[in-house]
């Protein structure tokens, strides 16, 4: 259980750190590290696929 919580916490800290670094770099006019529009589009496609698969499984 500790391993799973550690993995989830590590992922959250990594994404949070990248987001904070990107918002700070926008204020100083440096290029962003992550294209958040692409991340949002990919996340939407994954959730759509998961929902469609779940509907297939449940009938």
N, C-alpha and C positions, 0 to 999 in steps of 0.2 A: 504494500500500500504506500509506503514511503517513497518507493521508486517512482510510482505513477505520479504522485503529488510533486515530486522533484522534477520530473520531466515536464509536467504542465507548467510549473512555476518557472522553470528555465526558459521554456518557449515564450511565456508571457513577458518575462524580463527582456528577452532578446528582441521581440517585436516592439515592446514599449521603448526600449533604448534606441532602436532604429527610428521610431516615430519621433522621439524627442530630438534626436540628432538632426533629422530632416527638418523639423519645424524651426530649430535654431539656425540651420544653414540657410533657410529661406530668408530669414531676417538679415543675414549678412550677404545675400545674393550669391551664394555658392551653389553649385549644382546639387540636387537632391540625391540621396543614396538609394532610395526606393521610390519607384513610380507607383503611388498609392492607387491611382485609377486602374492600373493593370491588376494590382492585388485585389481590388474590389470586384473587378470583372471575373477573375479566376475563382474567387470565393463564391460568387453568385452561380457560376457554372457548376461548381462542385456541389453546392447545396441543391440546385435544381436536379442534378443527376442522382443525388442521394434520395431526394423526395420521390422521383420517378421510380427508382429501384425499390423503395419501401412500398409504394403503391402496388408494384408488380408482385412483391412478396406477399402482401396482405390480401391481394385480390381485389 
